[in-house]
């Protein structure tokens, strides 16, 4: 999007350089289960400013004292976990890159989550792009003057907190089988914490334990949670060693209830220049006359599943549980990244860290590039110049 940098990158691009990038990833981390794009994205200063402003508008709602009250209905009663803290430790805000009526680049909020993203992978990927393509040293993926060292320190503060690294674990359903396992490995490398699957954890009284590589039982005091608890539904084969919904002497980063609170459920409460209109379907007294300009989203789906791009009034009337759906105004992703394959659309995820006793801080970003109808990697199979990437800012 920074024309001079994009032109220079395209002129210097060679397929063998991209091959070297992928080879470096695989040699260091093993197979990567999702497509990494050929290029980083160069974010111009005016768009960066608008992204920061858009993020602050969203934070203004989340930081309100009554936010937990207005989102209480969002928390799944089946998966409600006791001991919820005052705020999420992670915030991720997804913005489509669009053009306004003057043709100027502008962000439009698509989704948000109070749940971790690829906090380990993104700084690594930015450094790898810089190394392989010999990019300008003045480019950075970090906001707010953060450096790789200060970012890692803040990440440690949020995830490990006051504990020793071996007392904190990254947990997912079946961790090695996750598409994001490379991020788990990098997080472990940075922080020294173990990676556990849900079934690795056992309960004794109110305490949780796991066994280390030597077979010794270790007390688990804090969980860096990467598990969406709905995935436990109908999985008796997991041989639950503990039930997260019981009273436990363990800290969560972030507490599981925040996955529901900061989610698509939050969208109808947000207003602002960068927020497309969104409505709970059950609260609509009349459906919009221009339904072709809206999309229908299930509140608690993940990775774009269940999203309906073409909506008719009959679709809304037939919903068995309209309170579990939102109608959101469409945005027009602009093909703003000029590549040898033509214009490519982009979505920028702003990634915040919120330490205990502190304030949310915008730290780094994630970019998803698309030439398909939707942004997710699954919707861009067999295409090039698409996939996961990172935005670089000029300093």
MARMI-228817 format. One record per residue (C-alpha): residue in three letters; x, y, z. Coordinates in Angstrom, 3 decimals, padded with zeros to 6 digits. Each point is the difference from the previous one (the first is absolute). Layout:
BEGIN
rec numi: Ala, east: X, north: Y, up: Z .
...
***
This chain:
BEGIN
rec numi: Unk, east: 000.000, north: 000.000, up: 000.000 .
rec numi: Unk, east: 003.045, north: 002.252, up: 000.242 .
rec numi: Unk, east: 000.440, north: 000.329, up: -003.738 .
rec numi: Unk, east: 003.774, north: 000.524, up: -000.106 .
rec numi: Unk, east: 000.660, north: -002.977, up: 002.296 .
rec numi: Unk, east: -002.476, north: -002.210, up: -001.837 .
rec numi: Unk, east: 001.479, north: 000.842, up: -003.394 .
rec numi: Unk, east: 003.520, north: -000.705, up: 001.233 .
rec numi: Unk, east: -001.078, north: -003.284, up: 001.591 .
rec numi: Unk, east: -001.761, north: -001.205, up: -003.153 .
rec numi: Unk, east: 003.007, north: 000.899, up: -002.156 .
rec numi: Unk, east: 002.368, north: -001.931, up: 002.246 .
rec numi: Unk, east: -002.284, north: -002.963, up: 000.667 .
rec numi: Unk, east: 001.173, north: -003.413, up: -001.165 .
rec numi: Unk, east: -001.825, north: -003.306, up: 000.561 .
rec numi: Unk, east: 003.206, north: -001.468, up: 001.429 .
rec numi: Unk, east: -000.016, north: 002.648, up: 002.743 .
rec numi: Unk, east: -003.514, north: -001.047, up: 001.009 .
rec numi: Unk, east: 001.170, north: -003.607, up: -000.089 .
rec numi: Unk, east: 002.843, north: 000.956, up: 002.337 .
rec numi: Unk, east: -002.530, north: 001.602, up: 002.365 .
rec numi: Unk, east: -002.124, north: -003.168, up: 000.153 .
rec numi: Unk, east: 003.054, north: -002.211, up: 000.317 .
rec numi: Unk, east: 001.259, north: 002.081, up: 002.902 .
rec numi: Unk, east: -003.351, north: -000.324, up: 001.760 .
rec numi: Unk, east: -000.151, north: -003.750, up: -000.454 .
rec numi: Unk, east: 003.591, north: -000.662, up: 001.007 .
rec numi: Unk, east: -000.398, north: 002.025, up: 003.173 .
rec numi: Unk, east: -003.572, north: -000.862, up: 001.029 .
rec numi: Unk, east: -001.126, north: -002.993, up: -002.016 .
rec numi: Unk, east: -002.977, north: -000.064, up: -002.399 .
rec numi: Unk, east: -002.193, north: 003.115, up: -000.054 .
rec numi: Unk, east: -003.677, north: -000.954, up: -000.244 .
rec numi: Unk, east: -001.184, north: 003.194, up: -001.678 .
rec numi: Unk, east: 001.148, north: 002.047, up: -002.950 .
rec numi: Unk, east: 002.528, north: 002.748, up: 000.676 .
rec numi: Unk, east: -000.232, north: 002.782, up: -002.583 .
rec numi: Unk, east: 002.839, north: 000.914, up: -002.344 .
rec numi: Unk, east: 000.246, north: 003.506, up: 001.375 .
rec numi: Unk, east: -000.394, north: 002.161, up: 003.078 .
rec numi: Unk, east: -002.364, north: 002.964, up: -000.241 .
rec numi: Unk, east: 001.392, north: 003.529, up: 000.148 .
rec numi: Unk, east: -002.439, north: 002.096, up: 002.057 .
rec numi: Unk, east: 000.047, north: 003.743, up: -000.791 .
rec numi: Unk, east: 000.097, north: 002.510, up: 002.844 .
rec numi: Unk, east: -003.474, north: 001.419, up: -000.663 .
rec numi: Unk, east: -001.600, north: -003.461, up: 000.130 .
rec numi: Unk, east: 001.983, north: -000.832, up: 003.147 .
rec numi: Unk, east: -001.398, north: 003.123, up: 001.647 .
rec numi: Unk, east: -003.561, north: -000.978, up: -000.907 .
rec numi: Unk, east: 000.523, north: -003.572, up: 001.228 .
rec numi: Unk, east: 001.203, north: 001.293, up: 003.370 .
rec numi: Unk, east: -002.992, north: 002.356, up: 000.206 .
rec numi: Unk, east: -002.416, north: -002.784, up: -000.952 .
rec numi: Unk, east: 001.485, north: -002.249, up: 002.672 .
rec numi: Unk, east: -000.392, north: 002.703, up: 002.626 .
rec numi: Unk, east: -003.696, north: 000.354, up: -000.874 .
rec numi: Unk, east: -000.504, north: -003.719, up: 000.637 .
rec numi: Unk, east: 002.026, north: 000.093, up: 003.222 .
rec numi: Unk, east: -002.165, north: 002.836, up: 001.287 .
rec numi: Unk, east: -002.917, north: -002.449, up: 000.213 .
rec numi: Unk, east: 001.962, north: -002.954, up: 001.367 .
rec numi: Unk, east: 001.571, north: 002.144, up: 002.731 .
rec numi: Unk, east: -003.366, north: 001.298, up: 001.245 .
rec numi: Unk, east: -000.916, north: -001.127, up: 003.537 .
rec numi: Unk, east: -003.278, north: -001.504, up: -001.247 .
rec numi: Unk, east: 001.506, north: -002.038, up: -002.845 .
rec numi: Unk, east: -000.267, north: -003.275, up: 001.906 .
rec numi: Unk, east: -003.631, north: 000.805, up: 000.818 .
rec numi: Unk, east: -001.060, north: 000.638, up: -003.597 .
rec numi: Unk, east: 001.806, north: -003.130, up: -001.227 .
rec numi: Unk, east: -001.220, north: -002.333, up: 002.734 .
rec numi: Unk, east: -002.396, north: -001.771, up: -002.372 .
rec numi: Unk, east: 002.924, north: -000.785, up: -002.306 .
rec numi: Unk, east: 001.656, north: -002.415, up: 002.406 .
rec numi: Unk, east: -000.991, north: -003.575, up: -000.689 .
rec numi: Unk, east: -001.737, north: -001.407, up: 003.077 .
rec numi: Unk, east: 001.173, north: -003.456, up: -000.983 .
rec numi: Unk, east: 003.644, north: 001.119, up: -000.086 .
rec numi: Unk, east: 000.047, north: 002.777, up: 002.589 .
rec numi: Unk, east: 003.195, north: -000.184, up: 002.065 .
rec numi: Unk, east: 000.180, north: 001.401, up: 003.552 .
rec numi: Unk, east: 002.629, north: 002.492, up: 001.166 .
rec numi: Unk, east: -000.306, north: 002.457, up: -002.880 .
rec numi: Unk, east: 002.390, north: 002.955, up: 000.236 .
rec numi: Unk, east: -000.731, north: 003.652, up: -000.747 .
rec numi: Unk, east: 001.263, north: 000.146, up: -003.569 .
rec numi: Unk, east: 001.342, north: -002.191, up: -002.826 .
rec numi: Unk, east: 003.762, north: -000.359, up: -000.358 .
rec numi: Unk, east: -000.237, north: -000.031, up: -003.802 .
rec numi: Unk, east: -002.046, north: 002.015, up: -002.472 .
rec numi: Unk, east: 000.015, north: -000.556, up: -003.756 .
rec numi: Unk, east: -001.892, north: 002.362, up: -002.319 .
rec numi: Unk, east: -000.412, north: -000.906, up: -003.689 .
rec numi: Unk, east: -000.307, north: 002.862, up: -002.492 .
rec numi: Unk, east: -000.668, north: -000.254, up: -003.714 .
rec numi: Unk, east: 002.096, north: 002.375, up: -002.084 .
rec numi: Unk, east: -002.452, north: 002.013, up: -002.093 .
rec numi: Unk, east: -000.214, north: 003.305, up: -001.842 .
rec numi: Unk, east: -002.335, north: 002.793, up: 001.046 .
rec numi: Unk, east: -002.016, north: 002.142, up: -002.420 .
rec numi: Unk, east: 003.113, north: 002.081, up: -000.736 .
rec numi: Unk, east: 002.055, north: -003.082, up: -000.830 .
rec numi: Unk, east: 002.079, north: 000.278, up: 003.168 .
rec numi: Unk, east: 000.997, north: -003.163, up: 001.850 .
rec numi: Unk, east: -002.057, north: -000.613, up: 003.132 .
rec numi: Unk, east: -000.597, north: -002.878, up: 002.453 .
rec numi: Unk, east: -003.403, north: -001.587, up: 000.644 .
rec numi: Unk, east: -000.549, north: -002.249, up: 003.015 .
rec numi: Unk, east: -000.950, north: -003.565, up: -000.944 .
rec numi: Unk, east: 000.383, north: -002.006, up: 003.212 .
rec numi: Unk, east: 001.702, north: 000.059, up: 003.382 .
rec numi: Unk, east: 001.048, north: -002.537, up: 002.616 .
rec numi: Unk, east: 001.108, north: -000.044, up: 003.622 .
rec numi: Unk, east: 002.197, north: -002.980, up: -000.743 .
rec numi: Unk, east: 003.660, north: -000.502, up: -000.984 .
rec numi: Unk, east: 001.220, north: 000.020, up: -003.565 .
rec numi: Unk, east: 003.457, north: -000.691, up: -001.454 .
rec numi: Unk, east: 001.956, north: 002.090, up: 002.509 .
rec numi: Unk, east: 003.045, north: -002.254, up: -000.367 .
rec numi: Unk, east: 000.021, north: -000.365, up: -003.778 .
rec numi: Unk, east: -000.498, north: 003.607, up: -001.119 .
rec numi: Unk, east: 003.301, north: 001.530, up: 001.206 .
rec numi: Unk, east: 001.835, north: -003.077, up: -001.301 .
rec numi: Unk, east: -001.681, north: 000.255, up: -003.406 .
rec numi: Unk, east: 000.791, north: 003.721, up: -000.266 .
rec numi: Unk, east: 003.667, north: -000.661, up: 000.739 .
rec numi: Unk, east: 000.093, north: -002.859, up: -002.528 .
rec numi: Unk, east: -001.509, north: 002.156, up: -002.760 .
rec numi: Unk, east: 002.580, north: 002.662, up: 000.766 .
rec numi: Unk, east: 002.874, north: -002.478, up: -000.104 .
rec numi: Unk, east: -000.978, north: -001.901, up: -003.160 .
rec numi: Unk, east: -001.013, north: 003.041, up: -002.047 .
rec numi: Unk, east: 002.641, north: 002.351, up: 001.499 .
rec numi: Unk, east: -002.616, north: 002.593, up: 000.926 .
rec numi: Unk, east: 000.652, north: 003.480, up: 001.330 .
rec numi: Unk, east: 001.057, north: -000.121, up: 003.659 .
rec numi: Unk, east: -002.398, north: 002.858, up: 000.768 .
rec numi: Unk, east: -003.035, north: -002.256, up: -000.486 .
rec numi: Unk, east: -001.614, north: -001.516, up: 003.099 .
rec numi: Unk, east: -003.103, north: -002.061, up: 000.845 .
rec numi: Unk, east: -000.223, north: 001.661, up: 003.430 .
rec numi: Unk, east: -002.137, north: 002.925, up: 001.123 .
rec numi: Unk, east: 000.668, north: 002.537, up: 002.737 .
rec numi: Unk, east: 003.782, north: -000.097, up: -000.183 .
rec numi: Unk, east: 000.255, north: -003.639, up: 001.080 .
rec numi: Unk, east: 003.104, north: -001.964, up: -000.932 .
rec numi: Unk, east: 000.394, north: -003.783, up: -000.207 .
rec numi: Unk, east: 001.441, north: 000.091, up: 003.533 .
rec numi: Unk, east: -002.686, north: 002.184, up: 001.595 .
rec numi: Unk, east: -002.734, north: -001.926, up: -001.808 .
rec numi: Unk, east: 001.306, north: -003.304, up: 001.328 .
rec numi: Unk, east: 000.191, north: 001.471, up: 003.507 .
rec numi: Unk, east: -003.626, north: 001.149, up: -000.176 .
rec numi: Unk, east: -001.117, north: -003.363, up: -001.390 .
rec numi: Unk, east: 001.783, north: -001.730, up: 002.876 .
rec numi: Unk, east: -001.715, north: 002.291, up: 002.498 .
rec numi: Unk, east: -003.434, north: -000.826, up: -001.437 .
rec numi: Unk, east: 000.421, north: -003.755, up: -000.457 .
rec numi: Unk, east: 002.410, north: -001.064, up: 002.755 .
rec numi: Unk, east: -000.735, north: 002.749, up: 002.505 .
rec numi: Unk, east: 001.533, north: -000.493, up: 003.428 .
rec numi: Unk, east: 000.606, north: -003.736, up: -000.431 .
rec numi: Unk, east: 002.941, north: -002.095, up: -001.107 .
rec numi: Unk, east: -000.308, north: -001.092, up: -003.667 .
rec numi: Unk, east: -000.404, north: -003.688, up: 000.913 .
rec numi: Unk, east: -003.058, north: 000.932, up: 002.111 .
rec numi: Unk, east: -001.752, north: 001.458, up: -003.072 .
rec numi: Unk, east: -001.095, north: -001.975, up: -003.065 .
rec numi: Unk, east: -001.435, north: 000.720, up: -003.418 .
rec numi: Unk, east: -003.077, north: -002.232, up: -000.319 .
rec numi: Unk, east: -002.054, north: -001.032, up: -003.002 .
rec numi: Unk, east: -002.231, north: -002.958, up: -000.820 .
rec numi: Unk, east: 002.594, north: -002.132, up: -001.795 .
rec numi: Unk, east: 002.863, north: 002.469, up: -000.169 .
rec numi: Unk, east: 002.302, north: -001.719, up: -002.548 .
rec numi: Unk, east: -002.915, north: -000.438, up: -002.419 .
rec numi: Unk, east: -000.968, north: 003.688, up: -000.073 .
rec numi: Unk, east: 000.578, north: 002.091, up: -003.124 .
rec numi: Unk, east: 001.625, north: 002.598, up: 002.246 .
rec numi: Unk, east: 002.531, north: -002.408, up: 001.511 .
rec numi: Unk, east: 002.907, north: 001.989, up: -001.452 .
rec numi: Unk, east: -001.170, north: 002.938, up: 002.102 .
rec numi: Unk, east: -000.070, north: -002.268, up: 003.074 .
rec numi: Unk, east: 003.603, north: -001.025, up: -000.650 .
rec numi: Unk, east: 001.150, north: 003.596, up: -000.345 .
rec numi: Unk, east: -001.847, north: 001.017, up: 003.166 .
rec numi: Unk, east: 001.703, north: -002.834, up: 001.843 .
rec numi: Unk, east: 003.357, north: 001.116, up: -001.412 .
rec numi: Unk, east: -000.542, north: 003.581, up: 001.181 .
rec numi: Unk, east: -001.452, north: -000.705, up: 003.437 .
rec numi: Unk, east: 001.200, north: -003.468, up: 000.964 .
rec numi: Unk, east: -003.493, north: -001.293, up: 000.811 .
rec numi: Unk, east: -001.185, north: -003.546, up: -000.773 .
rec numi: Unk, east: -002.589, north: -000.784, up: -002.690 .
rec numi: Unk, east: -002.804, north: -002.260, up: 001.246 .
rec numi: Unk, east: -003.033, north: -001.641, up: -001.513 .
rec numi: Unk, east: -003.187, north: 000.116, up: 002.056 .
rec numi: Unk, east: 000.326, north: -003.678, up: 000.895 .
rec numi: Unk, east: 003.525, north: 000.534, up: 001.410 .
rec numi: Unk, east: -001.371, north: 001.852, up: 003.031 .
rec numi: Unk, east: -001.225, north: -001.776, up: 003.128 .
rec numi: Unk, east: -001.824, north: 001.284, up: 003.055 .
rec numi: Unk, east: 000.623, north: -000.739, up: 003.666 .
rec numi: Unk, east: -002.351, north: 001.896, up: 002.276 .
rec numi: Unk, east: -000.092, north: 003.589, up: -001.278 .
rec numi: Unk, east: 003.489, north: -000.233, up: -001.517 .
rec numi: Unk, east: 001.094, north: -000.927, up: -003.514 .
rec numi: Unk, east: 003.124, north: -001.927, up: -000.974 .
rec numi: Unk, east: 001.850, north: -001.349, up: -003.014 .
rec numi: Unk, east: 002.995, north: -002.269, up: -000.440 .
rec numi: Unk, east: 003.198, north: 001.418, up: -001.457 .
rec numi: Unk, east: 002.406, north: -001.783, up: -002.349 .
rec numi: Unk, east: 001.570, north: -001.803, up: 002.962 .
rec numi: Unk, east: -003.368, north: -001.280, up: 001.165 .
rec numi: Unk, east: -000.069, north: 002.268, up: 003.040 .
rec numi: Unk, east: -003.321, north: 001.459, up: 001.101 .
rec numi: Unk, east: 000.010, north: 003.799, up: -000.249 .
rec numi: Unk, east: -002.565, north: 002.388, up: 001.495 .
rec numi: Unk, east: -001.666, north: 002.150, up: -002.644 .
rec numi: Unk, east: -000.766, north: 003.512, up: 001.273 .
rec numi: Unk, east: -000.931, north: 001.890, up: -003.173 .
rec numi: Unk, east: -001.388, north: -001.062, up: -003.384 .
rec numi: Unk, east: 000.659, north: 001.852, up: -003.248 .
rec numi: Unk, east: -003.276, north: -001.136, up: -001.494 .
rec numi: Unk, east: -000.207, north: -000.689, up: -003.741 .
rec numi: Unk, east: -002.984, north: -002.356, up: 000.297 .
rec numi: Unk, east: -003.491, north: 000.999, up: -001.100 .
rec numi: Unk, east: -002.026, north: -002.026, up: 002.456 .
rec numi: Unk, east: -002.838, north: -000.748, up: -002.393 .
rec numi: Unk, east: 002.443, north: -002.391, up: -001.694 .
rec numi: Unk, east: -000.312, north: -002.292, up: 003.031 .
rec numi: Unk, east: -003.624, north: -000.754, up: -000.884 .
rec numi: Unk, east: -000.570, north: -003.682, up: -000.657 .
rec numi: Unk, east: 003.627, north: -001.000, up: 000.544 .
rec numi: Unk, east: -000.103, north: -002.722, up: 002.701 .
rec numi: Unk, east: 003.167, north: -001.523, up: -001.447 .
rec numi: Unk, east: 001.962, north: 002.901, up: 001.461 .
rec numi: Unk, east: -000.160, north: -001.655, up: 003.446 .
rec numi: Unk, east: -000.396, north: 003.296, up: 001.797 .
rec numi: Unk, east: 002.586, north: 000.386, up: 002.716 .
rec numi: Unk, east: -001.774, north: 003.124, up: 001.231 .
rec numi: Unk, east: -003.145, north: 001.999, up: -000.620 .
rec numi: Unk, east: 000.814, north: 003.703, up: -000.562 .
rec numi: Unk, east: -003.487, north: 000.979, up: 001.209 .
rec numi: Unk, east: 000.748, north: -001.063, up: 003.578 .
rec numi: Unk, east: 001.587, north: 002.097, up: 002.749 .
rec numi: Unk, east: 003.757, north: -000.290, up: -000.601 .
rec numi: Unk, east: 003.069, north: 001.631, up: 001.480 .
rec numi: Unk, east: 001.410, north: 001.137, up: -003.346 .
rec numi: Unk, east: 000.361, north: 003.278, up: -001.905 .
rec numi: Unk, east: -001.080, north: 000.442, up: -003.610 .
rec numi: Unk, east: 001.608, north: 002.096, up: -002.716 .
rec numi: Unk, east: -002.461, north: 000.812, up: -001.309 .
rec numi: Unk, east: -003.019, north: -001.155, up: 001.957 .
rec numi: Unk, east: -002.223, north: -002.145, up: -002.274 .
rec numi: Unk, east: -003.121, north: 002.115, up: 000.525 .
rec numi: Unk, east: 001.609, north: 002.885, up: -001.922 .
rec numi: Unk, east: -000.130, north: -002.050, up: -003.190 .
rec numi: Unk, east: -003.771, north: 000.486, up: 000.079 .
rec numi: Unk, east: -000.117, north: 003.577, up: 001.307 .
rec numi: Unk, east: 002.365, north: 001.509, up: -002.575 .
rec numi: Unk, east: -001.335, north: -001.577, up: -003.156 .
rec numi: Unk, east: -002.561, north: 000.567, up: -002.722 .
rec numi: Unk, east: -002.416, north: 000.504, up: 002.896 .
rec numi: Unk, east: 001.708, north: 003.349, up: 000.659 .
rec numi: Unk, east: -000.511, north: 001.380, up: -003.515 .
rec numi: Unk, east: -003.582, north: 001.344, up: 000.386 .
rec numi: Unk, east: 001.113, north: 002.081, up: 003.007 .
rec numi: Unk, east: 002.723, north: 001.770, up: -001.982 .
rec numi: Unk, east: -000.541, north: 003.256, up: -001.866 .
rec numi: Unk, east: 002.504, north: 002.124, up: -001.837 .
rec numi: Unk, east: 001.593, north: 001.067, up: -003.242 .
rec numi: Unk, east: 001.781, north: -003.314, up: -000.492 .
rec numi: Unk, east: -002.781, north: -002.358, up: 001.143 .
rec numi: Unk, east: -002.568, north: -001.348, up: -002.497 .
rec numi: Unk, east: -003.511, north: -000.217, up: 001.426 .
rec numi: Unk, east: -000.848, north: -003.311, up: 001.687 .
rec numi: Unk, east: -003.242, north: -001.239, up: 001.578 .
rec numi: Unk, east: -001.169, north: -002.979, up: 002.023 .
rec numi: Unk, east: -002.536, north: -001.642, up: -002.311 .
rec numi: Unk, east: -002.519, north: -000.553, up: 002.809 .
rec numi: Unk, east: -000.012, north: 003.749, up: 000.768 .
rec numi: Unk, east: -000.840, north: 001.115, up: -003.536 .
rec numi: Unk, east: -003.579, north: 001.242, up: -000.226 .
rec numi: Unk, east: 000.353, north: 000.269, up: -003.774 .
rec numi: Unk, east: 002.588, north: -001.543, up: -002.258 .
rec numi: Unk, east: 002.096, north: 002.453, up: -002.070 .
rec numi: Unk, east: -001.417, north: 000.556, up: -003.480 .
rec numi: Unk, east: 003.486, north: -000.405, up: -001.489 .
rec numi: Unk, east: 000.844, north: -003.438, up: 001.394 .
rec numi: Unk, east: 002.394, north: -000.502, up: -002.921 .
rec numi: Unk, east: 002.319, north: 002.374, up: 001.860 .
rec numi: Unk, east: 000.129, north: -002.163, up: 003.155 .
rec numi: Unk, east: 001.527, north: -003.273, up: 001.100 .
rec numi: Unk, east: -001.353, north: -002.408, up: 002.604 .
rec numi: Unk, east: 002.357, north: -001.303, up: 002.683 .
rec numi: Unk, east: -000.470, north: -002.566, up: 002.781 .
rec numi: Unk, east: 001.147, north: 001.516, up: 003.270 .
rec numi: Unk, east: 002.284, north: -002.753, up: 001.215 .
rec numi: Unk, east: 001.514, north: -001.567, up: -003.085 .
rec numi: Unk, east: 003.713, north: 000.010, up: -000.709 .
rec numi: Unk, east: 002.176, north: 000.579, up: -003.100 .
rec numi: Unk, east: -002.912, north: 001.226, up: -002.114 .
rec numi: Unk, east: -002.150, north: -003.126, up: 000.310 .
rec numi: Unk, east: -003.719, north: 000.538, up: -000.457 .
rec numi: Unk, east: 000.310, north: 003.473, up: -001.533 .
rec numi: Unk, east: -002.662, north: 000.642, up: -002.648 .
rec numi: Unk, east: 001.054, north: 002.519, up: -002.645 .
rec numi: Unk, east: -003.341, north: 000.164, up: -001.838 .
rec numi: Unk, east: -002.961, north: 000.663, up: 002.281 .
rec numi: Unk, east: -003.744, north: -000.062, up: -000.686 .
rec numi: Unk, east: -002.841, north: 000.910, up: 002.324 .
rec numi: Unk, east: -001.146, north: -003.638, up: 000.012 .
rec numi: Unk, east: 003.416, north: -001.032, up: 001.319 .
rec numi: Unk, east: -000.486, north: 002.274, up: 002.982 .
rec numi: Unk, east: -003.563, north: -001.140, up: 000.674 .
rec numi: Unk, east: 001.068, north: -003.660, up: -000.009 .
rec numi: Unk, east: 002.725, north: 000.385, up: 002.627 .
rec numi: Unk, east: -000.809, north: -002.308, up: 002.915 .
rec numi: Unk, east: 001.956, north: 002.200, up: 002.437 .
rec numi: Unk, east: 000.170, north: 003.536, up: -001.412 .
rec numi: Unk, east: 001.597, north: 001.228, up: 003.230 .
rec numi: Unk, east: 003.090, north: -001.980, up: -000.984 .
rec numi: Unk, east: 000.522, north: 001.878, up: -003.261 .
rec numi: Unk, east: 000.997, north: 003.492, up: -001.058 .
rec numi: Unk, east: -000.637, north: 001.862, up: -003.219 .
rec numi: Unk, east: 003.018, north: 002.115, up: -000.932 .
rec numi: Unk, east: 000.338, north: 002.505, up: -002.818 .
rec numi: Unk, east: 002.389, north: -001.152, up: -002.691 .
rec numi: Unk, east: 003.260, north: 001.762, up: -000.646 .
rec numi: Unk, east: 001.756, north: 000.221, up: -003.324 .
rec numi: Unk, east: 003.542, north: -001.324, up: 000.349 .
rec numi: Unk, east: 002.207, north: 001.934, up: -002.399 .
rec numi: Unk, east: 002.686, north: -001.901, up: -001.992 .
rec numi: Unk, east: 002.638, north: 002.386, up: 001.315 .
rec numi: Unk, east: 003.097, north: -002.232, up: -000.050 .
rec numi: Unk, east: 001.478, north: 000.038, up: -003.491 .
rec numi: Unk, east: 001.699, north: -003.324, up: -000.725 .
rec numi: Unk, east: 001.176, north: -001.823, up: -003.130 .
rec numi: Unk, east: -003.311, north: -001.906, up: 000.226 .
rec numi: Unk, east: -002.045, north: 003.208, up: 000.048 .
rec numi: Unk, east: -001.767, north: 001.855, up: 002.800 .
rec numi: Unk, east: -000.379, north: -001.843, up: 003.306 .
rec numi: Unk, east: -002.351, north: 000.794, up: 002.889 .
rec numi: Unk, east: 001.193, north: 000.179, up: 003.594 .
rec numi: Unk, east: -001.275, north: -000.183, up: 003.543 .
rec numi: Unk, east: 002.162, north: 001.391, up: 002.804 .
rec numi: Unk, east: -000.257, north: -001.397, up: 003.516 .
rec numi: Unk, east: 001.088, north: 002.385, up: 002.743 .
rec numi: Unk, east: 001.367, north: -002.028, up: 002.912 .
rec numi: Unk, east: -000.046, north: 001.423, up: 003.535 .
rec numi: Unk, east: 001.480, north: -001.217, up: 003.268 .
rec numi: Unk, east: -001.656, north: 000.931, up: 003.304 .
rec numi: Unk, east: 002.150, north: -000.816, up: 003.046 .
rec numi: Unk, east: -001.505, north: -000.478, up: 003.453 .
rec numi: Unk, east: -000.304, north: 003.397, up: 001.649 .
rec numi: Unk, east: 000.831, north: 001.810, up: -003.245 .
rec numi: Unk, east: -001.657, north: 001.359, up: -003.110 .
rec numi: Unk, east: -000.520, north: -001.586, up: -003.436 .
rec numi: Unk, east: 002.942, north: 000.689, up: -002.296 .
rec numi: Unk, east: 000.001, north: -000.329, up: -003.772 .
rec numi: Unk, east: 003.100, north: -002.059, up: -000.751 .
rec numi: Unk, east: 000.132, north: -001.748, up: -003.341 .
rec numi: Unk, east: -002.172, north: -001.064, up: -002.920 .
rec numi: Unk, east: -000.972, north: -002.859, up: -002.255 .
rec numi: Unk, east: -001.050, north: 000.328, up: -003.626 .
rec numi: Unk, east: -002.090, north: -002.422, up: -002.028 .
rec numi: Unk, east: 000.091, north: 000.427, up: -003.759 .
rec numi: Unk, east: -002.720, north: -001.254, up: -002.333 .
rec numi: Unk, east: -001.020, north: -000.268, up: -003.617 .
rec numi: Unk, east: -003.172, north: -001.938, up: 000.841 .
rec numi: Unk, east: -003.437, north: 001.043, up: 001.236 .
rec numi: Unk, east: 001.058, north: -000.416, up: 003.619 .
rec numi: Unk, east: 003.227, north: 000.700, up: 001.808 .
rec numi: Unk, east: 000.714, north: -003.273, up: 001.824 .
rec numi: Unk, east: 002.723, north: -002.309, up: -001.287 .
rec numi: Unk, east: -002.539, north: -002.757, up: -000.676 .
rec numi: Unk, east: -001.696, north: 002.258, up: -002.561 .
rec numi: Unk, east: 003.219, north: 000.657, up: -001.961 .
rec numi: Unk, east: 001.246, north: -003.482, up: -000.735 .
rec numi: Unk, east: 002.127, north: -000.508, up: -003.102 .
rec numi: Unk, east: 000.616, north: 003.756, up: -000.371 .
rec numi: Unk, east: 003.285, north: 001.843, up: 000.305 .
rec numi: Unk, east: 000.746, north: 003.396, up: 001.567 .
rec numi: Unk, east: -002.517, north: -000.769, up: 002.754 .
rec numi: Unk, east: 000.130, north: -001.331, up: 003.560 .
rec numi: Unk, east: 001.437, north: 001.057, up: 003.323 .
rec numi: Unk, east: 002.383, north: 002.927, up: 000.130 .
rec numi: Unk, east: 001.025, north: 002.950, up: 002.163 .
rec numi: Unk, east: -000.262, north: 003.750, up: -000.430 .
rec numi: Unk, east: 003.175, north: 002.074, up: 000.125 .
rec numi: Unk, east: -000.012, north: 003.630, up: 001.133 .
rec numi: Unk, east: 002.510, north: 002.665, up: -000.998 .
rec numi: Unk, east: 002.064, north: 001.508, up: 002.817 .
***
